[in-house]
Amino acid sequence: MATSPLWAGLRAGSTVLVDTAPLIYWLEDHPVFAERFAGMFEAAASGDLRIALSTITLAEVVTGPYQTGQTALARRYENALQQYRVVDISPAIAILGSQLRAQYRLKLPDALQLACTL
């Protein structure tokens, strides 16, 4: 029996590698954009969907609070993101990222993010 689609047509049990912006929208309850991703985070909270993020995304999410001296907020973000799988940038991912960067002229962080999904 096929599972019914979840958020954005994904199937139960899917894993989504989430980039920085949706996480910030969710963490900050952005008045416009948080709602666009609410279904994804709700599906993850209910166990129907798994969320992963790269170490690059983790660093990008907490940079803003650290830059503004909001250490407590940065730590709250870190704690909130612990419920998700964090994909390390391994040597193999670094090599694949460099190949993707060379082939598609991507910025290095974007190439590494993409490599984490392959």
C-alpha positions as CSV (number, residue, x, y, z in Angstrom):
1,M,0.0,0.0,0.0
2,A,1.5,3.4,-1.0
3,T,1.8,6.1,1.6
4,S,-0.1,9.3,1.1
5,P,1.9,12.4,0.3
6,L,3.0,14.7,3.2
7,W,4.3,18.2,2.9
8,A,5.3,19.2,-0.6
9,G,4.4,15.7,-2.0
10,L,7.0,13.9,0.1
11,R,6.2,10.4,1.3
12,A,6.2,9.3,5.0
13,G,9.7,8.3,6.0
14,S,11.4,10.7,3.6
15,T,14.5,12.7,4.7
16,V,14.8,16.3,3.8
17,L,18.1,18.2,3.9
18,V,17.0,21.7,5.0
19,D,19.0,24.8,4.1
20,T,19.5,27.8,6.3
21,A,16.6,30.1,5.4
22,P,13.7,27.7,6.2
23,L,15.3,26.9,9.6
24,I,15.7,30.6,10.4
25,Y,12.1,31.3,9.3
26,W,10.9,28.5,11.6
27,L,13.1,29.4,14.5
28,E,12.2,33.1,14.3
29,D,8.5,32.4,13.5
30,H,8.8,34.7,10.5
31,P,5.4,36.4,9.8
32,V,5.4,35.6,6.1
33,F,7.7,32.7,5.4
34,A,7.4,30.5,8.5
35,E,3.9,29.3,7.4
36,R,5.4,28.0,4.1
37,F,7.5,25.5,5.9
38,A,5.2,24.7,8.9
39,G,3.9,21.5,7.3
40,M,7.5,20.2,7.0
41,F,8.3,20.8,10.6
42,E,4.9,19.4,11.7
43,A,5.5,16.3,9.7
44,A,9.0,16.0,11.3
45,A,7.6,16.5,14.8
46,S,5.0,13.7,14.3
47,G,7.8,11.4,13.0
48,D,6.4,11.2,9.5
49,L,9.4,13.0,8.0
50,R,13.1,13.3,8.9
51,I,14.9,16.5,8.8
52,A,18.7,16.7,8.3
53,L,21.0,19.7,8.0
54,S,24.6,20.1,7.2
55,T,27.3,21.5,9.5
56,I,27.4,24.5,7.2
57,T,23.7,25.2,7.9
58,L,24.2,24.8,11.6
59,A,27.0,27.4,11.5
60,E,25.0,29.7,9.3
61,V,21.9,29.6,11.6
62,V,23.8,30.5,14.8
63,T,26.0,33.1,13.2
64,G,23.5,35.9,13.3
65,P,22.8,35.6,17.0
66,Y,26.5,35.4,17.8
67,Q,27.2,38.4,15.6
68,T,24.7,40.5,17.6
69,G,26.0,39.2,21.0
70,Q,22.9,37.1,21.6
71,T,24.7,34.0,22.9
72,A,21.6,32.7,24.7
73,L,19.6,32.9,21.5
74,A,22.4,31.1,19.6
75,R,22.3,28.3,22.2
76,R,18.5,28.0,22.0
77,Y,18.9,27.6,18.3
78,E,21.6,25.0,18.8
79,N,19.4,23.1,21.2
80,A,16.4,23.3,18.9
81,L,18.4,21.9,16.0
82,Q,19.7,18.9,18.0
83,Q,16.5,17.0,17.2
84,Y,17.6,16.8,13.6
85,R,20.4,14.8,12.0
86,V,23.4,16.9,11.3
87,V,25.4,15.7,8.3
88,D,29.2,16.2,8.7
89,I,31.3,17.4,5.8
90,S,33.4,14.3,5.4
91,P,36.5,14.2,3.1
92,A,34.3,12.3,0.5
93,I,31.6,15.1,0.7
94,A,34.3,17.7,0.4
95,I,35.7,16.1,-2.8
96,L,32.3,15.7,-4.3
97,G,31.5,19.3,-3.4
98,S,34.6,20.5,-5.1
99,Q,33.6,18.6,-8.3
100,L,30.1,20.0,-8.2
101,R,31.5,23.5,-7.7
102,A,33.9,23.1,-10.6
103,Q,31.2,21.6,-12.9
104,Y,28.3,24.0,-12.1
105,R,30.2,27.1,-10.9
106,L,28.5,27.0,-7.5
107,K,29.6,28.8,-4.4
108,L,31.5,26.4,-2.1
109,P,28.9,26.3,0.7
110,D,26.1,25.5,-1.9
111,A,28.2,22.8,-3.5
112,L,28.9,21.2,-0.2
113,Q,25.2,21.4,0.8
114,L,24.4,19.7,-2.5
115,A,27.0,17.0,-2.0
116,C,25.5,16.2,1.4
117,T,22.3,15.2,-0.4
118,L,23.9,12.8,-2.9
